[in-house]
Amino acid sequence: MLDNLTKRLSTIFSGLRKKGRLTEDDVNEMLREVRVALLEADVNFGVTKTFIASVKEKAVGEEVFNSLSADQTIIRIVRDELIAMLGGADSIPFNFGSQPPAVILMFGLQGSGKTTTSAKLAKWLAAQGKKPIMAACDRQRPAAIKQLEVLGESIGIPVFTGEEGQTAVQVAKAALARCKHMMNDVLIVDTAGRLSIDEPLMQELDLIYNVVSPTESFLVLDSTTGQEAVNIAETFHQRLKLTGAIFTKLDGDARGGAVLSVRAATGVPVRFSGVGEGVEALEPFYPSRIAERILGFGDILGIIEKAEQAFDAREMEGVESKMRTGNLDFADMLNQFRTMRKMGPLKNVLKMIPGIGSQIPEEALEHINDKSVNRIEAIILSMTTKERSNPDIINGSRRKRLAAGSGTSVEEVNNLIKQLYDMRRGMKQLSKMQSRMGPRLKKR
């Protein structure tokens, strides 16, 4: 997600740090490069123009020129403006209504991943302690009902299909009655998509909307469609009362500019993002976390939350403080990699680690798999307890011993040690940045 933009911005800000004191020309040149980077990431032109103007205005208002901390001030301004562009620091709380059941209306164009996203959302809600039921109101696509049934069975969520020959509106009405009768507290209504926005689609959605009175109306958008996703959101928003957008396939879109554009261009906030094909690959959208990941700061809270899902609280004790202070050692790294196996695709998790995600080339991330993790584990397991806790003592002779003991090469040992130092450095830089910005990272 937004990998190309992250790499470009990391390069731009790295150049700023090397300059020490900044002149107004330095800042103007930086903003020109940021503008190009945003446009190349497929961010809306008007949104980009407004963003650059706002950053420049705030930079002029700050005492950044000829200051030793000018680069950090500029990065803070860019970060704050990115968060504003994305909709604010925190995610929007889920609206469950004043009394159950809460009704979630799901819609979008055909091929956006709407039906799969409905199942992902149902699984996420179940993890929050809710009892959802899904309604198969896509009566246009023959395989849609069966697809939702299969997905529902795989996650243990009931699916209401209605009777053969019923219209989508009739099924939605019956599903709501069924939901109330069975005392389910959430109804997810999966509606039909089209190849393009047309009047019959909108009329059907209007009727379903009036029948079920949704508490949340989510437009599902394919992130790979680029700026067309912004146009789709704008059209739907003019007709229906949208409460949010869900972007799918973000893990496969290195540009992802539509995610940055849709809130600023249409007023529709991004609420969730799909980051994989599995039914568990749905994440709430946190603007502050996304902004920090774009700037190469990683996503410490995201890693901690994924780890908490894989381990109990006792096993996670102390991990957050170590990650914040950059005091990780090889024992922690070993536990991290083992944890990652339970947290989803390794490359997605690595991208969230400060000092790692923005430095590893995409082609290298593609080759990170269980086999490569096994080699890392072998190197760490070949270390003594003292070496794991104090990597500074691992000199040349020790590195040769570790390579021989793990069946790897000295180069691999060197790379692993460098990775640990990069992680530490990235986390310390983030800590320093946050101390200047104020305590932003807090548990949500």
Number of C-alpha atoms within 10 A of each C-alpha: 22 22 22 20 26 25 19 21 21 18 12 17 17 12 14 20 15 10 13 14 16 19 15 13 10 15 20 13 13 17 20 12 15 21 18 15 21 25 18 15 23 21 25 22 15 11 19 22 14 13 22 18 13 14 21 18 11 15 19 12 9 13 12 21 19 12 14 14 15 23 23 19 20 22 17 18 19 23 19 19 19 23 21 17 23 27 22 16 17 14 19 18 8 12 13 16 12 8 7 14 22 23 26 25 26 25 27 28 21 18 13 25 21 26 27 21 26 27 30 23 23 27 23 19 15 17 11 9 8 14 20 25 28 27 29 25 26 22 21 14 12 9 10 19 21 14 15 25 19 15 19 22 13 12 15 13 19 18 24 23 22 19 10 8 9 13 15 25 21 16 24 30 16 18 25 25 14 16 24 14 9 11 14 18 17 24 28 28 31 28 27 23 22 16 10 11 15 9 9 10 17 14 12 15 21 14 15 22 20 11 15 21 14 24 18 20 21 25 26 30 30 24 28 20 14 21 20 14 23 25 15 20 24 17 13 16 17 10 12 14 14 19 22 21 25 27 28 26 20 19 19 16 20 17 24 27 25 25 29 27 25 27 21 21 18 16 17 23 24 26 21 22 24 29 21 17 15 12 19 19 20 22 16 17 21 22 24 23 22 23 25 21 23 24 23 26 27 27 23 20 18 16 21 16 14 16 20 17 12 16 13 10 11 8 11 13 11 10 15 13 11 15 23 19 16 21 18 22 19 22 16 17 19 19 11 15 19 15 18 21 15 14 19 16 16 19 19 17 19 21 24 23 23 28 25 22 25 27 15 15 12 15 8 9 15 10 11 14 13 14 10 11 17 14 16 21 18 18 25 22 17 18 21 11 12 10 17 21 16 14 15 10 11 19 9 11 10 15 20 17 18 24 20 14 15 19 13 16 17 18 12 16 23 15 13 17 18 12 17 21 20 18 22 23 18 21 25 19 18 21 19 13 17 14 11 11 14 9 10 10 14 6 7 8
